[in-house]
């Protein structure tokens, strides 16, 4: 899970950016699904929930995203650094 705080003036740009990059994420090796959630209480708060076949696949994806320059495009939209947490599925 990735939690992001987006500048109020950048919310629409962020949603557009996400829609542009999400097809490549979903087709990336090891991705089993990804969704973007926007908080109803705080519309500048977003959570990305992604499911990967392994932690290694997720790390490979993050390296690839850095190489594509996506993080450089995201950075100016953030109001604070994003946080990422990795979870194991317990009940599947």
C-alpha positions in Angstrom: 0.0 0.0 0.0 1.2 3.5 -0.8 -0.3 6.5 0.9 0.0 9.8 -0.8 -0.9 13.4 0.2 -1.4 15.5 -3.0 -1.3 19.3 -3.2 -4.9 20.5 -3.5 -4.1 22.3 -6.8 -2.7 19.0 -8.1 -5.5 16.5 -7.3 -6.9 16.5 -10.9 -3.5 16.3 -12.4 -2.6 13.4 -10.2 -5.7 11.4 -11.1 -5.0 12.0 -14.8 -1.3 11.0 -14.3 -2.4 7.8 -12.5 -4.9 6.9 -15.3 -2.0 7.3 -17.8 0.5 5.0 -16.0 -1.9 2.4 -14.5 -2.2 0.2 -17.7 1.6 -0.3 -17.6 1.4 -1.2 -13.9 -1.3 -3.7 -14.4 0.6 -5.4 -17.2 3.9 -5.4 -15.4 5.3 -8.8 -14.6 4.0 -10.0 -11.2 1.2 -7.5 -10.8 -2.1 -9.2 -9.8 -4.1 -6.0 -9.5 -3.9 -2.4 -8.5 -6.5 0.2 -7.4 -6.4 3.9 -6.5 -8.6 5.1 -3.6 -9.4 8.7 -2.8 -10.4 9.7 0.8 -13.9 11.0 1.0 -13.1 13.0 4.2 -9.8 14.4 2.8 -9.8 14.5 -1.0 -6.1 15.2 -1.2 -5.3 11.8 0.5 -5.0 8.8 -1.8 -4.0 5.1 -1.2 -2.7 2.8 -3.9 -3.4 -0.8 -3.1 -1.5 -3.2 -5.3 -1.2 -7.0 -5.2 2.0 -8.6 -6.4 3.0 -12.3 -6.7 6.1 -11.6 -4.6 7.9 -8.8 -2.8 10.7 -9.2 -5.3 8.2 -8.5 -8.2 7.0 -5.4 -6.4 10.6 -4.2 -5.9 11.4 -4.8 -9.5 8.4 -2.7 -10.5 9.5 0.1 -8.2 13.0 0.1 -9.8 11.4 0.2 -13.2 9.1 3.1 -12.3 12.1 5.1 -11.0 13.9 4.4 -14.3 10.9 5.6 -16.3 10.9 9.0 -14.6 7.4 8.5 -13.1 8.6 9.4 -9.6 10.1 12.6 -11.0 6.7 13.6 -12.4 4.9 12.6 -9.2 7.2 14.5 -6.8 5.9 18.1 -7.6 2.3 17.0 -6.9 3.0 15.7 -3.4 2.4 17.8 -0.4 4.6 15.5 1.7 6.7 12.3 1.1 4.6 9.2 0.3 4.7 6.2 2.6 4.8 2.6 1.5 3.9 -0.5 3.5 4.2 -4.1 2.5 1.7 -6.6 3.9 1.4 -10.4 3.8 -2.1 -11.8 3.1 -3.3 -13.8 6.1 -6.7 -15.1 5.0 -6.4 -16.2 1.4 
